[in-house]
């Protein structure tokens, strides 16, 4: 029930809570549920948003287990969703590589608005969680949040011990804390809904590589699948002309998927989102904290965003101070961010070093169960130690170097040198990022 239900006509109403959460998306809702389990009074401010926007729709087992622990049961609530066993990678011109979650764990595919609806329904059953619907935050400071409802010309001032920014990339709380909030544009995403039956691996996320950008396709319920086209920033015209977009990627897609996307355009335009990079460095100060995309965000190809945000939320609820929270989450959040950045750049780069490293990755995944295990532990946000990421990356560089040496006598020296320089660039990038971390 909303705190405003008691007196919806009041203007400038004063409210109190132990924790004020700005943002009622998945991460904000998880934060509210985590805090409420500790017996505190939580108020969530929900500005409202487009109900079917293209946002996080694949949840790794780590995130799915957080939902289960907090009492969110998509099956019992009748929410359309599908389980996922991992990923099937389709390198251009070769057979697919199946990367399954370790131990038979399951991820979840679910349209964003259905997930939000399930979380809101769960919160509605908890007496010490209150939601202020349709109010936009206009001012925030230590212990205070001011929000307005333009439709009714109402305002509310909320006093609380904690203020939590779960308000995404354009976070008002982040701005008030004085942190730079402009992410670096990376690419665009165009999303289609198609019949799930056309997926080659219906129980996995299907990743098609070798085109202008990667394509990710996965089930979001028993009958439908989401297909996400990564569109380079310099090809934005394809967003305005989606038929050309599908034609540009047709060579890397199975015919039934490309045909289904073309058919989907007969009834609706694709959903569109911008992909940006904002490094996860600042978590707040005092008793003003940031979680999820308000901390930072990266390319969604690895689908780590929601799981990382959920872990932010539950860790904050268990922390006595922002400093304690930040200490727990800084490196744990940086590891999946680096993995996502590195894999995306690797899959789209065309320089000789990237090509060699990419082929080494494919070969390791095909031949080494240990490499598949380590990759999926990192990808599923089950493993967040820098050492584990460093060992995995070093193994890939070593395999690529050996491959260059073996092929040295059968290729031009200039190309081999370019490949070696490219691998050096990758090694330097990783070392710098680890130092920054």
C-alpha positions in Angstrom: 0.0 0.0 0.0 1.2 3.5 -0.7 2.0 5.9 2.1 0.0 8.5 0.3 -3.2 6.4 0.3 -4.1 7.8 3.7 -4.3 11.3 2.4 -3.9 11.5 -1.4 -5.0 15.1 -1.5 -2.3 16.5 0.8 0.3 18.8 -0.7 3.8 18.9 0.8 3.2 15.9 3.0 6.0 14.9 5.4 6.8 11.2 5.7 9.4 9.2 7.6 11.1 5.8 7.0 14.3 4.1 8.0 15.4 3.7 4.4 14.4 5.7 1.4 15.0 3.9 -2.0 14.9 6.1 -5.1 13.9 3.8 -8.0 11.5 0.9 -8.2 13.1 -1.2 -10.9 14.4 -4.7 -10.2 17.5 -3.5 -8.2 15.5 -1.1 -6.1 12.9 -3.7 -5.3 15.5 -6.2 -4.3 17.0 -3.6 -2.0 13.6 -2.9 -0.4 13.0 -6.6 0.2 16.5 -7.1 1.6 16.2 -4.2 4.0 12.6 -5.2 5.0 13.9 -8.7 6.0 16.0 -6.9 8.6 12.8 -5.4 10.1 13.4 -1.8 9.0 10.8 0.5 7.5 11.4 1.0 3.8 9.9 3.6 1.4 10.4 3.1 -2.3 9.8 6.1 -4.6 8.5 4.9 -8.0 8.6 7.4 -10.8 7.1 5.0 -13.3 8.6 4.2 -16.7 7.7 2.6 -20.0 6.4 -0.8 -19.0 7.8 -2.7 -22.0 11.2 -1.0 -22.4 14.2 -3.0 -23.5 16.2 -3.6 -20.3 17.7 -6.5 -18.4 15.8 -9.7 -19.3 18.4 -12.5 -18.6 19.3 -13.3 -15.0 22.2 -15.5 -14.1 21.8 -18.2 -11.4 23.4 -15.8 -8.9 20.6 -13.3 -9.4 17.9 -16.0 -9.6 19.0 -17.3 -6.2 18.8 -13.8 -4.7 15.2 -13.6 -5.9 14.4 -17.1 -4.4 16.0 -16.2 -1.1 13.9 -13.0 -0.9 10.6 -14.9 -1.5 10.1 -14.0 -5.2 8.7 -17.1 -6.9 8.0 -16.4 -10.6 6.3 -19.8 -11.1 3.9 -19.5 -8.1 3.1 -15.9 -9.2 2.2 -17.0 -12.7 4.8 -14.8 -14.3 5.8 -15.8 -17.8 9.4 -16.8 -17.9 11.9 -19.5 -19.0 14.8 -21.2 -17.5 18.3 -21.1 -19.1 21.1 -23.6 -18.8 23.9 -21.3 -20.0 25.0 -20.1 -23.5 25.6 -21.6 -26.9 28.3 -19.6 -28.8 28.1 -19.6 -32.6 31.5 -18.4 -34.0 31.2 -17.5 -37.7 31.9 -20.4 -40.0 32.3 -23.1 -37.3 30.2 -25.3 -35.0 28.7 -24.0 -31.9 30.3 -24.1 -28.4 28.0 -24.9 -25.5 28.9 -23.2 -22.2 26.6 -24.5 -19.5 26.2 -23.2 -16.0 28.3 -25.0 -13.4 26.6 -27.7 -11.4 23.4 -27.7 -13.5 22.3 -24.3 -12.2 19.6 -22.4 -14.0 19.3 -18.8 -15.1 16.1 -17.0 -15.9 14.8 -15.3 -19.0 11.9 -12.9 -18.3 10.6 -9.8 -20.0 11.6 -6.8 -17.9 8.0 -5.5 -17.1 6.9 -9.0 -15.9 9.9 -9.2 -13.5 9.1 -5.7 -12.1 5.5 -6.7 -11.7 6.5 -9.9 -9.7 8.8 -7.9 -7.5 6.1 -5.2 -6.8 3.6 -7.9 -6.0 6.0 -9.4 -3.5 6.7 -6.1 -1.9 2.9 -5.4 -1.5 2.7 -8.4 0.8 5.3 -6.9 3.3 3.8 -4.4 5.8 7.1 -2.5 6.4 7.6 -1.7 2.7 5.6 1.3 1.3 5.7 2.5 -2.3 5.0 6.0 -3.5 3.8 5.5 -7.0 4.1 8.1 -9.8 6.4 10.5 -8.0 9.6 11.9 -9.4 12.5 12.9 -7.2 13.6 16.5 -7.6 15.9 16.9 -4.6 17.9 14.6 -2.4 20.3 15.0 0.5 21.5 13.3 3.6 18.3 12.0 5.3 15.9 13.7 2.9 14.2 13.0 -0.4 11.7 15.4 -2.1 9.5 14.1 -4.8 6.7 15.6 -6.9 3.7 14.2 -8.7 3.2 16.4 -11.7 -0.1 14.9 -12.6 -1.7 16.0 -9.3 0.6 18.8 -8.4 1.5 17.1 -5.1 4.8 16.9 -3.4 6.2 14.8 -0.6 9.2 15.2 1.6 10.6 11.9 3.0 12.9 11.9 6.0 15.0 8.7 6.5 18.2 7.5 8.0 19.4 6.0 4.7 19.0 7.3 1.1 19.6 4.7 -1.6 20.0 5.5 -5.2 18.6 2.7 -7.4 17.6 5.1 -10.1 19.7 3.8 -13.0 22.1 5.5 -15.4 20.6 9.0 -15.0 20.6 8.7 -11.2 19.6 11.9 -9.4 21.2 10.5 -6.2 24.5 10.1 -8.0 24.3 13.6 -9.4 23.6 15.0 -5.9 26.7 13.2 -4.6 28.7 15.0 -7.2 29.9 12.0 -9.1 30.4 12.2 -12.9 27.5 10.3 -14.5 28.1 10.5 -18.2 28.7 7.0 -19.6 30.8 6.4 -22.7 28.6 5.4 -25.7 29.5 1.9 -26.9 26.7 0.8 -29.3 22.9 0.4 -29.6 20.7 -2.6 -29.0 17.6 -3.4 -31.1 15.3 -6.1 -29.6 12.8 -8.3 -31.4 10.3 -10.8 -30.0 10.0 -13.9 -32.1 8.7 -17.5 -31.6 11.0 -19.5 -29.3 10.8 -22.6 -31.4 13.2 -21.2 -34.0 16.2 -21.1 -31.5 18.8 -23.7 -32.2 19.4 -24.2 -28.5 16.1 -23.2 -26.8 17.4 -23.9 -23.3 20.4 -21.6 -23.7 21.2 -18.1 -24.6 22.3 -18.2 -28.3 25.2 -15.9 -29.1 25.9 -15.4 -32.9 29.3 -13.8 -33.7 31.0 -12.7 -36.9 28.6 -10.0 -38.0 28.7 -6.2 -37.6 28.1 -6.9 -33.9 27.1 -9.9 -31.7 23.4 -11.1 -31.6 22.0 -12.6 -28.5 18.8 -14.7 -28.5 17.1 -16.3 -25.6 13.7 -17.4 -24.4 11.7 -15.1 -22.2 8.7 -17.4 -21.7 7.5 -20.8 -23.0 6.7 -19.5 -26.5 8.6 -16.3 -27.1 12.3 -15.4 -27.4 14.1 -12.1 -27.3 16.6 -11.4 -30.1 19.0 -8.5 -29.3 21.1 -7.1 -32.1 24.2 -5.1 -31.1 24.4 -2.2 -33.5 27.8 -0.3 -33.8 27.5 3.4 -33.0 28.4 4.4 -36.5 25.6 2.3 -38.0 22.8 4.0 -36.2 20.9 4.3 -39.5 20.0 0.6 -39.1 18.0 1.5 -36.0 15.9 3.8 -38.1 15.7 1.2 -40.9 15.3 -2.1 -39.1 14.7 -4.1 -42.3 18.3 -3.2 -43.4 19.4 -4.2 -39.9 18.2 -7.7 -40.3 19.6 -8.0 -43.8 23.0 -6.8 -42.5 23.1 -9.6 -39.9 21.4 -12.4 -41.9 24.7 -14.0 -42.9 25.5 -15.0 -39.3 21.9 -15.9 -38.2 20.1 -19.2 -38.8 17.5 -18.6 -41.5 14.5 -19.2 -39.3 15.6 -16.5 -36.8 16.3 -13.9 -39.5 12.9 -14.7 -41.1 11.2 -14.4 -37.8 12.7 -11.0 -37.2 11.6 -9.8 -40.6 8.1 -11.0 -39.9 8.1 -9.3 -36.5 8.7 -6.0 -38.3 5.3 -6.4 -40.0 3.5 -5.7 -36.8 5.9 -3.7 -34.6 9.2 -1.7 -34.6 12.1 -3.2 -32.5 12.6 -2.0 -29.0 15.8 0.1 -28.8 18.3 0.9 -26.0 21.7 2.6 -25.9 24.7 0.6 -24.5 27.1 2.7 -22.4 30.1 2.1 -20.2 30.4 3.8 -16.8 33.0 2.2 -14.6 32.0 1.1 -11.1 34.0 3.3 -8.8 31.7 5.3 -6.5 29.3 3.7 -4.1 28.3 6.8 -2.1 29.2 8.4 1.2 27.7 9.1 4.6 24.4 7.4 4.5 23.7 8.0 0.8 24.5 4.9 -1.2 24.3 3.9 -4.9 23.5 0.4 -6.2 23.1 -1.2 -9.7 23.4 1.0 -12.7 23.6 4.1 -10.5 27.1 2.8 -9.6 28.1 1.9 -13.1 27.2 -0.1 -16.2 28.8 -2.0 -19.1 27.8 -3.7 -22.3 24.9 -6.1 -21.7 26.3 -9.0 -23.9 27.4 -10.9 -20.8 24.1 -10.1 -18.9 25.9 -9.4 -15.7 24.1 -6.1 -14.9 21.1 -7.4 -12.9 23.0 -10.0 -11.0 25.7 -7.5 -10.0 22.9 -5.0 -9.0 21.1 -7.6 -6.9 24.4 -8.3 -5.1 24.9 -4.6 -4.5 21.4 -4.4 -3.0 21.7 -7.4 -0.5 25.2 -6.4 0.5 24.2 -2.8 1.3 21.3 -4.1 3.5 23.9 -6.2 5.4 26.4 -3.3 5.9 26.6 -0.9 8.8 28.2 1.9 6.7 28.6 2.9 3.1 32.4 2.5 3.6 31.8 -1.2 4.6 29.5 -1.7 1.7 31.9 -0.2 -0.8 34.8 -2.2 0.5 32.8 -5.4 0.0 31.6 -4.5 -3.5 34.4 -2.6 -5.2 36.5 -5.6 -6.4 33.5 -7.9 -6.5 31.8 -5.5 -8.9 34.9 -4.8 -11.0 35.6 -8.4 -12.0 32.3 -9.0 -13.9 32.7 -5.5 -15.4 36.1 -6.3 -16.7 34.9 -9.7 -18.0 32.1 -8.0 -19.9 34.3 -5.2 -21.3 37.0 -7.7 -22.4 34.7 -10.3 -24.0 32.7 -7.6 -25.9 35.8 -5.9 -27.3 37.3 -9.3 -28.2 34.3 -10.4 -30.1 34.0 -7.2 -32.2 37.7 -6.3 -32.7 39.3 -7.2 -36.1 43.0 -6.5 -35.5 45.3 -9.6 -35.8 46.0 -9.8 -32.1 42.2 -9.9 -31.3 41.7 -12.5 -34.1 44.4 -14.8 -32.6 43.1 -14.3 -29.1 39.5 -14.9 -30.2 40.5 -18.2 -31.9 42.4 -19.2 -28.8 39.3 -18.6 -26.7 37.2 -20.7 -29.0 39.8 -23.5 -29.0 40.1 -23.5 -25.2 36.4 -23.6 -24.7 36.1 -26.5 -27.1 38.9 -28.6 -25.6 39.1 -27.7 -21.9 36.4 -28.5 -19.4 38.4 -26.4 -16.8 38.3 -23.4 -19.1 34.6 -23.7 -19.6 34.1 -24.1 -15.9 36.2 -21.0 -15.0 34.5 -18.9 -17.7 31.0 -19.7 -16.5 31.9 -19.2 -12.9 33.0 -15.7 -13.8 30.2 -15.1 -16.2 27.5 -16.2 -13.7 29.0 -13.8 -11.1 29.7 -16.9 -8.8 33.5 -16.1 -8.9 34.4 -12.5 -8.3 38.1 -12.7 -7.2 40.6 -10.7 -9.3 43.0 -13.6 -9.0 40.6 -16.0 -10.8 40.0 -13.5 -13.6 43.7 -12.9 -13.9 44.5 -16.6 -14.2 41.8 -17.1 -16.8 43.0 -14.2 -18.9 46.7 -15.3 -18.6 45.7 -18.8 -19.8 44.0 -17.3 -22.9 47.0 -15.1 -23.7 49.3 -18.1 -23.3 47.2 -20.2 -25.6 47.1 -17.5 -28.3 50.8 -17.0 -28.1 51.5 -20.7 -28.6 49.2 -20.7 -31.6 51.1 -17.8 -33.1 54.4 -19.7 -32.6 53.0 -22.8 -34.2 51.8 -20.9 -37.3 54.9 -18.7 -37.6 56.4 -20.7 -40.4 53.2 -20.9 -42.5 52.4 -17.2 -42.5 54.0 -13.9 -43.3 56.3 -12.4 -40.7 54.5 -9.1 -40.8 51.2 -10.6 -39.9 52.8 -12.6 -37.1 54.4 -9.5 -35.8 51.1 -7.7 -35.9 49.5 -10.5 -34.0 52.2 -10.4 -31.4 51.7 -6.6 -31.0 48.0 -7.1 -30.8 48.4 -9.6 -27.9 50.7 -7.2 -26.2 48.0 -4.6 -26.5 45.5 -6.9 -24.8 48.0 -7.8 -22.1 48.7 -4.1 -21.5 44.9 -3.3 -21.3 44.3 -6.0 -18.8 47.2 -5.0 -16.6 46.2 -1.4 -16.6 42.6 -2.3 -15.7 43.8 -4.5 -12.9 45.9 -1.7 -11.5 43.0 0.8 -11.8 40.9 -1.7 -9.9 
